Amino acid sequence: MSRERYNAEIKCPNCEQQGTLRVSENDYPFMKNLDRNVTVTSGNFEANMINDNDAKIICKSCAAEFQW
């Protein structure tokens, strides 16, 4: 199965710390589920998928939570 991978820049809305997410998902447009995964590649963040499309990001510097 082929996976598409790309980077996404993120910024904490509270303390403005910046970081980068590495996103991977199914590369086939006919797939019903993207099976998206996110990992933090830079910055002091934690990232977890909360559904098929959205990730919850937690800034480890100030504890702010936001969605990507």
CORJO-V562443 format. One record per residue. OMEGA is omega in whole degrees, 0 to 359 (* if undefined). NEAR is the number of other ideal C-beta (glycine too) atoms within 10 Angstrom. Layout:
[[OMEGA;NEAR] [OMEGA;NEAR]]
//
This chain:
[[181;7] [180;6] [173;13] [180;12] [177;10] [178;9] [177;10] [177;14] [177;10] [180;21] [179;14] [180;22] [182;12] [185;13] [177;12] [173;10] [181;16] [179;11] [182;19] [173;15] [171;20] [183;15] [173;20] [181;15] [178;18] [184;16] [184;12] [184;11] [181;6] [179;5] [179;11] [182;7] [180;8] [183;17] [184;13] [176;17] [176;15] [172;21] [179;10] [179;17] [174;13] [182;13] [183;19] [184;14] [169;23] [182;11] [178;21] [175;10] [179;16] [172;10] [184;9] [187;11] [189;11] [176;12] [173;19] [180;15] [176;23] [175;17] [181;22] [178;14] [184;14] [178;13] [176;10] [177;15] [177;12] [180;15] [175;10] [*;16]]
//
